Amino acid sequence: MYKHSVKFIVALLAAIGAASVVYATQMPRENDAFVDLAKAKINITQAIVAAEQATPGKATRADLENEQHGLVYQVEIADASTKKVSDVMVDGVSGKVLSVKADTGDKGKDAPDND
């Protein structure tokens, strides 16, 4: 009886340990934003200026993201005169505009955040 209890307790502790590791790896780390910010060589204001110079309009949203190809600012530019919205990607290190694409995703409505 004692051997079975010990085996059960050991198995239970192993399962709890494994579940803790899985849970910890799936939890978002709030300090990632600070790590990304420390790596960025330009600030968000500089990224917005670069994006506004690349396409007509004014910035309505800007986010610093750590993408597969590196640290980028994603800046949304809205042009009131043409009613068009563009997504501009600005390199977070060099400040170079990487791409300008028409935003067709939200069609003028507020898109839900995926946070």
N, CA, C and O atoms as CSV, one atom per row, in Angstrom:
chain,resi,resn,atom,element,x,y,z
A,1,MET,N,N,0.824,-1.190,0.000
A,1,MET,CA,C,0.000,0.000,0.000
A,1,MET,C,C,0.870,1.256,0.000
A,1,MET,O,O,0.578,2.217,-0.712
A,2,TYR,N,N,1.929,1.246,0.794
A,2,TYR,CA,C,2.819,2.398,0.888
A,2,TYR,C,C,3.497,2.668,-0.448
A,2,TYR,O,O,3.628,3.821,-0.858
A,3,LYS,N,N,3.945,1.568,-1.156
A,3,LYS,CA,C,4.609,1.733,-2.448
A,3,LYS,C,C,3.680,2.397,-3.461
A,3,LYS,O,O,4.112,3.241,-4.246
A,4,HIS,N,N,2.404,2.012,-3.440
A,4,HIS,CA,C,1.443,2.585,-4.366
A,4,HIS,C,C,1.218,4.063,-4.072
A,4,HIS,O,O,1.063,4.864,-4.994
A,5,SER,N,N,1.201,4.423,-2.804
A,5,SER,CA,C,1.015,5.829,-2.440
A,5,SER,C,C,2.204,6.676,-2.884
A,5,SER,O,O,2.021,7.783,-3.390
A,6,VAL,N,N,3.409,6.167,-2.699
A,6,VAL,CA,C,4.617,6.880,-3.100
A,6,VAL,C,C,4.631,7.052,-4.617
A,6,VAL,O,O,4.935,8.138,-5.112
A,7,LYS,N,N,4.303,5.982,-5.368
A,7,LYS,CA,C,4.266,6.058,-6.826
A,7,LYS,C,C,3.231,7.075,-7.285
A,7,LYS,O,O,3.468,7.833,-8.226
A,8,PHE,N,N,2.087,7.086,-6.619
A,8,PHE,CA,C,1.036,8.026,-6.977
A,8,PHE,C,C,1.485,9.465,-6.736
A,8,PHE,O,O,1.257,10.338,-7.573
A,9,ILE,N,N,2.118,9.708,-5.602
A,9,ILE,CA,C,2.576,11.054,-5.262
A,9,ILE,C,C,3.665,11.514,-6.230
A,9,ILE,O,O,3.666,12.668,-6.659
A,10,VAL,N,N,4.590,10.621,-6.574
A,10,VAL,CA,C,5.657,10.961,-7.520
A,10,VAL,C,C,5.056,11.280,-8.887
A,10,VAL,O,O,5.447,12.261,-9.520
A,11,ALA,N,N,4.121,10.473,-9.340
A,11,ALA,CA,C,3.468,10.710,-10.631
A,11,ALA,C,C,2.703,12.027,-10.613
A,11,ALA,O,O,2.730,12.776,-11.590
A,12,LEU,N,N,2.021,12.311,-9.508
A,12,LEU,CA,C,1.267,13.548,-9.374
A,12,LEU,C,C,2.200,14.757,-9.417
A,12,LEU,O,O,1.905,15.739,-10.098
A,13,LEU,N,N,3.315,14.696,-8.703
A,13,LEU,CA,C,4.276,15.803,-8.711
A,13,LEU,C,C,4.889,16.001,-10.096
A,13,LEU,O,O,5.114,17.136,-10.515
A,14,ALA,N,N,5.159,14.918,-10.801
A,14,ALA,CA,C,5.703,15.021,-12.153
A,14,ALA,C,C,4.694,15.679,-13.080
A,14,ALA,O,O,5.065,16.517,-13.902
A,15,ALA,N,N,3.436,15.315,-12.961
A,15,ALA,CA,C,2.389,15.906,-13.802
A,15,ALA,C,C,2.230,17.393,-13.507
A,15,ALA,O,O,2.076,18.199,-14.424
A,16,ILE,N,N,2.267,17.752,-12.239
A,16,ILE,CA,C,2.163,19.164,-11.855
A,16,ILE,C,C,3.352,19.951,-12.393
A,16,ILE,O,O,3.185,21.065,-12.889
A,17,GLY,N,N,4.539,19.386,-12.301
A,17,GLY,CA,C,5.734,20.047,-12.814
A,17,GLY,C,C,5.659,20.260,-14.317
A,17,GLY,O,O,5.992,21.336,-14.814
A,18,ALA,N,N,5.221,19.233,-15.042
A,18,ALA,CA,C,5.099,19.347,-16.500
A,18,ALA,C,C,4.050,20.385,-16.873
A,18,ALA,O,O,4.256,21.167,-17.802
A,19,ALA,N,N,2.937,20.402,-16.167
A,19,ALA,CA,C,1.880,21.384,-16.451
A,19,ALA,C,C,2.370,22.798,-16.163
A,19,ALA,O,O,2.011,23.735,-16.876
A,20,SER,N,N,3.176,22.958,-15.137
A,20,SER,CA,C,3.714,24.281,-14.808
A,20,SER,C,C,4.641,24.793,-15.903
A,20,SER,O,O,4.611,25.976,-16.242
A,21,VAL,N,N,5.458,23.912,-16.454
A,21,VAL,CA,C,6.375,24.305,-17.526
A,21,VAL,C,C,5.583,24.717,-18.760
A,21,VAL,O,O,5.895,25.733,-19.381
A,22,VAL,N,N,4.568,23.947,-19.124
A,22,VAL,CA,C,3.741,24.271,-20.285
A,22,VAL,C,C,3.037,25.604,-20.062
A,22,VAL,O,O,3.009,26.439,-20.966
A,23,TYR,N,N,2.474,25.817,-18.891
A,23,TYR,CA,C,1.768,27.063,-18.588
A,23,TYR,C,C,2.720,28.250,-18.642
A,23,TYR,O,O,2.367,29.300,-19.178
A,24,ALA,N,N,3.904,28.100,-18.102
A,24,ALA,CA,C,4.863,29.199,-18.061
A,24,ALA,C,C,5.334,29.583,-19.458
A,24,ALA,O,O,5.579,30.761,-19.722
A,25,THR,N,N,5.467,28.603,-20.363
A,25,THR,CA,C,5.914,28.926,-21.715
A,25,THR,C,C,4.815,29.563,-22.544
A,25,THR,O,O,5.106,30.204,-23.555
A,26,GLN,N,N,3.553,29.404,-22.144
A,26,GLN,CA,C,2.448,29.982,-22.890
A,26,GLN,C,C,2.030,31.349,-22.363
A,26,GLN,O,O,1.291,32.063,-23.041
A,27,MET,N,N,2.472,31.723,-21.199
A,27,MET,CA,C,2.116,33.014,-20.617
A,27,MET,C,C,2.830,34.136,-21.358
A,27,MET,O,O,4.026,34.027,-21.626
A,28,PRO,N,N,2.121,35.212,-21.694
A,28,PRO,CA,C,2.809,36.341,-22.323
A,28,PRO,C,C,3.737,37.004,-21.321
A,28,PRO,O,O,3.423,37.115,-20.136
A,29,ARG,N,N,4.878,37.440,-21.817
A,29,ARG,CA,C,5.829,38.110,-20.939
A,29,ARG,C,C,5.695,39.608,-21.165
A,29,ARG,O,O,5.987,40.110,-22.250
A,30,GLU,N,N,5.258,40.304,-20.153
A,30,GLU,CA,C,5.011,41.739,-20.258
A,30,GLU,C,C,6.281,42.532,-20.491
A,30,GLU,O,O,6.224,43.633,-21.039
A,31,ASN,N,N,7.433,42.000,-20.089
A,31,ASN,CA,C,8.665,42.761,-20.228
A,31,ASN,C,C,9.261,42.670,-21.628
A,31,ASN,O,O,10.293,43.294,-21.877
A,32,ASP,N,N,8.656,41.916,-22.560
A,32,ASP,CA,C,9.148,41.861,-23.927
A,32,ASP,C,C,9.120,43.237,-24.575
A,32,ASP,O,O,9.986,43.553,-25.390
A,33,ALA,N,N,8.153,44.046,-24.231
A,33,ALA,CA,C,8.064,45.398,-24.795
A,33,ALA,C,C,9.300,46.210,-24.425
A,33,ALA,O,O,9.802,46.981,-25.242
A,34,PHE,N,N,9.784,46.046,-23.225
A,34,PHE,CA,C,10.971,46.780,-22.799
A,34,PHE,C,C,12.221,46.273,-23.521
A,34,PHE,O,O,13.110,47.055,-23.854
A,35,VAL,N,N,12.283,44.974,-23.757
A,35,VAL,CA,C,13.413,44.396,-24.494
A,35,VAL,C,C,13.420,44.935,-25.915
A,35,VAL,O,O,14.464,45.349,-26.419
A,36,ASP,N,N,12.246,44.932,-26.575
A,36,ASP,CA,C,12.148,45.453,-27.939
A,36,ASP,C,C,12.495,46.934,-27.988
A,36,ASP,O,O,13.214,47.382,-28.882
A,37,LEU,N,N,11.987,47.684,-27.035
A,37,LEU,CA,C,12.245,49.124,-26.996
A,37,LEU,C,C,13.741,49.413,-26.848
A,37,LEU,O,O,14.255,50.358,-27.446
A,38,ALA,N,N,14.422,48.613,-26.067
A,38,ALA,CA,C,15.864,48.803,-25.880
A,38,ALA,C,C,16.634,48.517,-27.168
A,38,ALA,O,O,17.686,49.113,-27.403
A,39,LYS,N,N,16.124,47.615,-28.003
A,39,LYS,CA,C,16.779,47.269,-29.262
A,39,LYS,C,C,16.526,48.314,-30.354
A,39,LYS,O,O,17.340,48.465,-31.265
A,40,ALA,N,N,15.416,49.027,-30.267
A,40,ALA,CA,C,15.059,50.002,-31.302
A,40,ALA,C,C,16.039,51.172,-31.270
A,40,ALA,O,O,16.342,51.717,-30.208
A,41,LYS,N,N,16.522,51.544,-32.440
A,41,LYS,CA,C,17.446,52.676,-32.539
A,41,LYS,C,C,16.715,53.976,-32.844
A,41,LYS,O,O,17.263,55.060,-32.648
A,42,ILE,N,N,15.469,53.869,-33.326
A,42,ILE,CA,C,14.658,55.061,-33.547
A,42,ILE,C,C,13.440,54.967,-32.633
A,42,ILE,O,O,13.027,53.872,-32.252
A,43,ASN,N,N,12.873,56.108,-32.288
A,43,ASN,CA,C,11.690,56.088,-31.430
A,43,ASN,C,C,10.428,56.133,-32.285
A,43,ASN,O,O,10.496,56.285,-33.504
A,44,ILE,N,N,9.308,56.004,-31.648
A,44,ILE,CA,C,8.031,55.923,-32.365
A,44,ILE,C,C,7.725,57.214,-33.129
A,44,ILE,O,O,7.119,57.167,-34.199
A,45,THR,N,N,8.133,58.347,-32.597
A,45,THR,CA,C,7.921,59.622,-33.290
A,45,THR,C,C,8.694,59.661,-34.606
A,45,THR,O,O,8.168,60.108,-35.625
A,46,GLN,N,N,9.927,59.199,-34.583
A,46,GLN,CA,C,10.728,59.156,-35.806
A,46,GLN,C,C,10.120,58.194,-36.833
A,46,GLN,O,O,10.143,58.466,-38.033
A,47,ALA,N,N,9.582,57.079,-36.357
A,47,ALA,CA,C,8.943,56.115,-37.258
A,47,ALA,C,C,7.691,56.722,-37.896
A,47,ALA,O,O,7.432,56.508,-39.081
A,48,ILE,N,N,6.922,57.472,-37.122
A,48,ILE,CA,C,5.715,58.123,-37.647
A,48,ILE,C,C,6.097,59.159,-38.701
A,48,ILE,O,O,5.455,59.241,-39.748
A,49,VAL,N,N,7.135,59.950,-38.434
A,49,VAL,CA,C,7.586,60.955,-39.405
A,49,VAL,C,C,8.001,60.271,-40.710
A,49,VAL,O,O,7.635,60.733,-41.790
A,50,ALA,N,N,8.751,59.191,-40.623
A,50,ALA,CA,C,9.189,58.468,-41.824
A,50,ALA,C,C,7.984,57.918,-42.593
A,50,ALA,O,O,7.954,57.978,-43.822
A,51,ALA,N,N,7.002,57.390,-41.882
A,51,ALA,CA,C,5.811,56.832,-42.523
A,51,ALA,C,C,4.988,57.927,-43.195
A,51,ALA,O,O,4.495,57.738,-44.307
A,52,GLU,N,N,4.837,59.066,-42.528
A,52,GLU,CA,C,4.058,60.171,-43.103
A,52,GLU,C,C,4.752,60.779,-44.317
A,52,GLU,O,O,4.091,61.333,-45.195
A,53,GLN,N,N,6.072,60.681,-44.375
A,53,GLN,CA,C,6.804,61.169,-45.543
A,53,GLN,C,C,6.706,60.192,-46.718
A,53,GLN,O,O,6.890,60.580,-47.872
A,54,ALA,N,N,6.420,58.937,-46.420
A,54,ALA,CA,C,6.366,57.912,-47.463
A,54,ALA,C,C,5.028,57.854,-48.182
A,54,ALA,O,O,4.952,57.349,-49.302
A,55,THR,N,N,3.967,58.365,-47.556
A,55,THR,CA,C,2.637,58.314,-48.159
A,55,THR,C,C,1.793,59.462,-47.618
A,55,THR,O,O,1.991,59.888,-46.480
A,56,PRO,N,N,0.851,59.970,-48.418
A,56,PRO,CA,C,0.033,61.091,-47.939
A,56,PRO,C,C,-0.868,60.688,-46.769
A,56,PRO,O,O,-1.350,59.557,-46.701
A,57,GLY,N,N,-1.083,61.621,-45.865
A,57,GLY,CA,C,-1.992,61.385,-44.750
A,57,GLY,C,C,-1.333,61.589,-43.406
A,57,GLY,O,O,-0.200,62.061,-43.309
A,58,LYS,N,N,-2.063,61.225,-42.378
A,58,LYS,CA,C,-1.584,61.358,-40.997
A,58,LYS,C,C,-1.640,60.012,-40.297
A,58,LYS,O,O,-2.505,59.183,-40.581
A,59,ALA,N,N,-0.714,59.808,-39.383
A,59,ALA,CA,C,-0.671,58.557,-38.620
A,59,ALA,C,C,-1.857,58.477,-37.668
A,59,ALA,O,O,-2.178,59.440,-36.971
A,60,THR,N,N,-2.492,57.333,-37.651
A,60,THR,CA,C,-3.600,57.101,-36.724
A,60,THR,C,C,-3.268,56.037,-35.696
A,60,THR,O,O,-3.926,55.933,-34.661
A,61,ARG,N,N,-2.242,55.248,-35.987
A,61,ARG,CA,C,-1.856,54.172,-35.071
A,61,ARG,C,C,-0.421,53.778,-35.369
A,61,ARG,O,O,0.002,53.779,-36.525
A,62,ALA,N,N,0.330,53.440,-34.323
A,62,ALA,CA,C,1.704,52.966,-34.517
A,62,ALA,C,C,2.038,51.970,-33.415
A,62,ALA,O,O,1.741,52.191,-32.241
A,63,ASP,N,N,2.664,50.864,-33.823
A,63,ASP,CA,C,3.047,49.808,-32.880
A,63,ASP,C,C,4.455,49.339,-33.193
A,63,ASP,O,O,4.850,49.276,-34.357
A,64,LEU,N,N,5.204,49.014,-32.166
A,64,LEU,CA,C,6.518,48.408,-32.321
A,64,LEU,C,C,6.337,46.908,-32.199
A,64,LEU,O,O,5.828,46.420,-31.190
A,65,GLU,N,N,6.754,46.169,-33.227
A,65,GLU,CA,C,6.577,44.724,-33.246
A,65,GLU,C,C,7.911,44.040,-33.519
A,65,GLU,O,O,8.757,44.568,-34.240
A,66,ASN,N,N,8.084,42.876,-32.940
A,66,ASN,CA,C,9.249,42.053,-33.213
A,66,ASN,C,C,8.813,40.984,-34.205
A,66,ASN,O,O,8.283,39.943,-33.816
A,67,GLU,N,N,9.037,41.245,-35.480
A,67,GLU,CA,C,8.610,40.361,-36.563
A,67,GLU,C,C,9.725,39.363,-36.888
A,67,GLU,O,O,10.830,39.450,-36.352
A,68,GLN,N,N,9.415,38.417,-37.771
A,68,GLN,CA,C,10.400,37.421,-38.190
A,68,GLN,C,C,11.625,38.070,-38.812
A,68,GLN,O,O,12.744,37.596,-38.615
A,69,HIS,N,N,11.430,39.148,-39.560
A,69,HIS,CA,C,12.554,39.804,-40.229
A,69,HIS,C,C,13.151,40.939,-39.399
A,69,HIS,O,O,13.974,41.701,-39.906
A,70,GLY,N,N,12.761,41.060,-38.164
A,70,GLY,CA,C,13.368,42.050,-37.289
A,70,GLY,C,C,12.374,42.963,-36.601
A,70,GLY,O,O,11.163,42.752,-36.664
A,71,LEU,N,N,12.895,43.961,-35.956
A,71,LEU,CA,C,12.112,44.921,-35.195
A,71,LEU,C,C,11.555,45.983,-36.131
A,71,LEU,O,O,12.320,46.668,-36.810
A,72,VAL,N,N,10.222,46.132,-36.176
A,72,VAL,CA,C,9.597,47.085,-37.086
A,72,VAL,C,C,8.497,47.867,-36.379
A,72,VAL,O,O,7.841,47.375,-35.461
A,73,TYR,N,N,8.322,49.084,-36.833
A,73,TYR,CA,C,7.165,49.875,-36.437
A,73,TYR,C,C,6.116,49.677,-37.526
A,73,TYR,O,O,6.412,49.825,-38.712
A,74,GLN,N,N,4.913,49.349,-37.132
A,74,GLN,CA,C,3.798,49.267,-38.061
A,74,GLN,C,C,2.965,50.525,-37.840
A,74,GLN,O,O,2.380,50.716,-36.774
A,75,VAL,N,N,2.920,51.377,-38.855
A,75,VAL,CA,C,2.255,52.668,-38.746
A,75,VAL,C,C,1.076,52.695,-39.722
A,75,VAL,O,O,1.231,52.399,-40.907
A,76,GLU,N,N,-0.085,53.048,-39.215
A,76,GLU,CA,C,-1.271,53.180,-40.051
A,76,GLU,C,C,-1.432,54.656,-40.406
A,76,GLU,O,O,-1.454,55.516,-39.525
A,77,ILE,N,N,-1.543,54.941,-41.711
A,77,ILE,CA,C,-1.674,56.306,-42.202
A,77,ILE,C,C,-3.033,56.452,-42.884
A,77,ILE,O,O,-3.374,55.667,-43.769
A,78,ALA,N,N,-3.811,57.459,-42.472
A,78,ALA,CA,C,-5.120,57.723,-43.080
A,78,ALA,C,C,-5.055,59.036,-43.846
A,78,ALA,O,O,-4.592,60.055,-43.333
A,79,ASP,N,N,-5.529,58.987,-45.090
A,79,ASP,CA,C,-5.584,60.184,-45.926
A,79,ASP,C,C,-7.049,60.603,-46.045
A,79,ASP,O,O,-7.827,59.956,-46.746
A,80,ALA,N,N,-7.423,61.681,-45.363
A,80,ALA,CA,C,-8.819,62.133,-45.323
A,80,ALA,C,C,-9.321,62.566,-46.696
A,80,ALA,O,O,-10.504,62.408,-46.998
A,81,SER,N,N,-8.439,63.108,-47.525
A,81,SER,CA,C,-8.887,63.605,-48.828
A,81,SER,C,C,-9.269,62.474,-49.786
A,81,SER,O,O,-10.163,62.639,-50.616
A,82,THR,N,N,-8.598,61.333,-49.674
A,82,THR,CA,C,-8.888,60.209,-50.567
A,82,THR,C,C,-9.654,59.085,-49.869
A,82,THR,O,O,-10.097,58.134,-50.513
A,83,LYS,N,N,-9.805,59.202,-48.557
A,83,LYS,CA,C,-10.472,58.161,-47.747
A,83,LYS,C,C,-9.749,56.813,-47.846
A,83,LYS,O,O,-10.378,55.756,-47.792
A,84,LYS,N,N,-8.432,56.865,-47.989
A,84,LYS,CA,C,-7.634,55.645,-48.075
A,84,LYS,C,C,-6.753,55.518,-46.836
A,84,LYS,O,O,-6.314,56.510,-46.253
A,85,VAL,N,N,-6.512,54.279,-46.459
A,85,VAL,CA,C,-5.657,53.977,-45.318
A,85,VAL,C,C,-4.508,53.100,-45.808
A,85,VAL,O,O,-4.716,52.162,-46.578
A,86,SER,N,N,-3.312,53.409,-45.362
A,86,SER,CA,C,-2.123,52.641,-45.738
A,86,SER,C,C,-1.449,52.094,-44.489
A,86,SER,O,O,-1.473,52.718,-43.428
A,87,ASP,N,N,-0.853,50.926,-44.631
A,87,ASP,CA,C,-0.024,50.341,-43.583
A,87,ASP,C,C,1.428,50.494,-44.001
A,87,ASP,O,O,1.839,49.999,-45.051
A,88,VAL,N,N,2.194,51.179,-43.178
A,88,VAL,CA,C,3.599,51.446,-43.486
A,88,VAL,C,C,4.457,50.730,-42.453
A,88,VAL,O,O,4.245,50.866,-41.248
A,89,MET,N,N,5.428,49.965,-42.942
A,89,MET,CA,C,6.366,49.290,-42.051
A,89,MET,C,C,7.689,50.037,-42.080
A,89,MET,O,O,8.255,50.272,-43.147
A,90,VAL,N,N,8.181,50.411,-40.893
A,90,VAL,CA,C,9.424,51.166,-40.763
A,90,VAL,C,C,10.392,50.340,-39.927
A,90,VAL,O,O,10.042,49.882,-38.839
A,91,ASP,N,N,11.600,50.149,-40.431
A,91,ASP,CA,C,12.616,49.392,-39.709
A,91,ASP,C,C,12.928,50.086,-38.385
A,91,ASP,O,O,13.230,51.279,-38.367
A,92,GLY,N,N,12.857,49.355,-37.291
A,92,GLY,CA,C,13.068,49.915,-35.960
A,92,GLY,C,C,14.513,50.247,-35.644
A,92,GLY,O,O,14.794,50.944,-34.669
A,93,VAL,N,N,15.418,49.760,-36.449
A,93,VAL,CA,C,16.836,50.033,-36.225
A,93,VAL,C,C,17.327,51.134,-37.156
A,93,VAL,O,O,17.947,52.097,-36.705
A,94,SER,N,N,17.055,50.998,-38.458
A,94,SER,CA,C,17.585,51.964,-39.425
A,94,SER,C,C,16.659,53.144,-39.685
A,94,SER,O,O,17.120,54.203,-40.110
A,95,GLY,N,N,15.352,52.982,-39.436
A,95,GLY,CA,C,14.395,54.035,-39.739
A,95,GLY,C,C,13.945,54.030,-41.190
A,95,GLY,O,O,13.172,54.894,-41.605
A,96,LYS,N,N,14.423,53.063,-41.962
A,96,LYS,CA,C,14.074,52.961,-43.381
A,96,LYS,C,C,12.648,52.430,-43.540
A,96,LYS,O,O,12.239,51.509,-42.833
A,97,VAL,N,N,11.896,53.018,-44.475
A,97,VAL,CA,C,10.551,52.526,-44.791
A,97,VAL,C,C,10.709,51.225,-45.565
A,97,VAL,O,O,11.326,51.195,-46.630
A,98,LEU,N,N,10.151,50.157,-45.025
A,98,LEU,CA,C,10.280,48.843,-45.642
A,98,LEU,C,C,9.177,48.553,-46.644
A,98,LEU,O,O,9.412,47.912,-47.669
A,99,SER,N,N,7.966,49.028,-46.346
A,99,SER,CA,C,6.853,48.792,-47.268
A,99,SER,C,C,5.717,49.759,-46.981
A,99,SER,O,O,5.553,50.253,-45.865
A,100,VAL,N,N,4.934,50.013,-48.035
A,100,VAL,CA,C,3.702,50.795,-47.942
A,100,VAL,C,C,2.643,49.972,-48.673
A,100,VAL,O,O,2.774,49.695,-49.865
A,101,LYS,N,N,1.600,49.587,-47.953
A,101,LYS,CA,C,0.535,48.773,-48.545
A,101,LYS,C,C,-0.820,49.367,-48.204
A,101,LYS,O,O,-1.014,49.943,-47.134
A,102,ALA,N,N,-1.754,49.217,-49.137
A,102,ALA,CA,C,-3.125,49.655,-48.879
A,102,ALA,C,C,-3.715,48.784,-47.783
A,102,ALA,O,O,-3.594,47.560,-47.823
A,103,ASP,N,N,-4.352,49.413,-46.808
A,103,ASP,CA,C,-5.016,48.687,-45.718
A,103,ASP,C,C,-6.436,48.367,-46.170
A,103,ASP,O,O,-7.266,49.264,-46.319
A,104,THR,N,N,-6.701,47.108,-46.382
A,104,THR,CA,C,-8.044,46.689,-46.797
A,104,THR,C,C,-8.705,45.819,-45.746
A,104,THR,O,O,-9.837,45.372,-45.931
A,105,GLY,N,N,-8.001,45.573,-44.633
A,105,GLY,CA,C,-8.487,44.642,-43.621
A,105,GLY,C,C,-9.699,45.081,-42.846
A,105,GLY,O,O,-10.644,44.304,-42.705
A,106,ASP,N,N,-9.714,46.318,-42.328
A,106,ASP,CA,C,-10.808,46.721,-41.449
A,106,ASP,C,C,-11.847,47.587,-42.143
A,106,ASP,O,O,-12.878,47.898,-41.546
A,107,LYS,N,N,-11.603,47.988,-43.398
A,107,LYS,CA,C,-12.549,48.786,-44.188
A,107,LYS,C,C,-13.109,49.982,-43.421
A,107,LYS,O,O,-14.302,50.277,-43.492
A,108,GLY,N,N,-12.228,50.668,-42.685
A,108,GLY,CA,C,-12.630,51.881,-41.983
A,108,GLY,C,C,-13.210,51.655,-40.605
A,108,GLY,O,O,-13.458,52.621,-39.883
A,109,LYS,N,N,-13.433,50.424,-40.220
A,109,LYS,CA,C,-13.975,50.141,-38.891
A,109,LYS,C,C,-12.831,49.829,-37.950
A,109,LYS,O,O,-11.755,49.413,-38.379
A,110,ASP,N,N,-13.064,50.028,-36.683
A,110,ASP,CA,C,-12.039,49.679,-35.710
A,110,ASP,C,C,-11.878,48.166,-35.695
A,110,ASP,O,O,-12.834,47.430,-35.451
A,111,ALA,N,N,-10.668,47.715,-35.956
A,111,ALA,CA,C,-10.390,46.291,-35.917
A,111,ALA,C,C,-10.175,45.875,-34.478
A,111,ALA,O,O,-9.570,46.616,-33.703
A,112,PRO,N,N,-10.666,44.686,-34.102
A,112,PRO,CA,C,-10.427,44.234,-32.729
A,112,PRO,C,C,-8.958,43.931,-32.517
A,112,PRO,O,O,-8.287,43.393,-33.398
A,113,ASP,N,N,-8.470,44.280,-31.343
A,113,ASP,CA,C,-7.082,43.979,-31.001
A,113,ASP,C,C,-6.947,42.492,-30.719
A,113,ASP,O,O,-7.858,41.863,-30.179
A,114,ASN,N,N,-5.806,41.943,-31.088
A,114,ASN,CA,C,-5.544,40.533,-30.829
A,114,ASN,C,C,-4.648,40.366,-29.613
A,114,ASN,O,O,-3.832,39.445,-29.562
A,115,ASP,N,N,-4.791,41.237,-28.649
A,115,ASP,CA,C,-3.949,41.176,-27.452
A,115,ASP,C,C,-4.526,40.259,-26.428
A,115,ASP,O,O,-3.947,40.089,-25.355
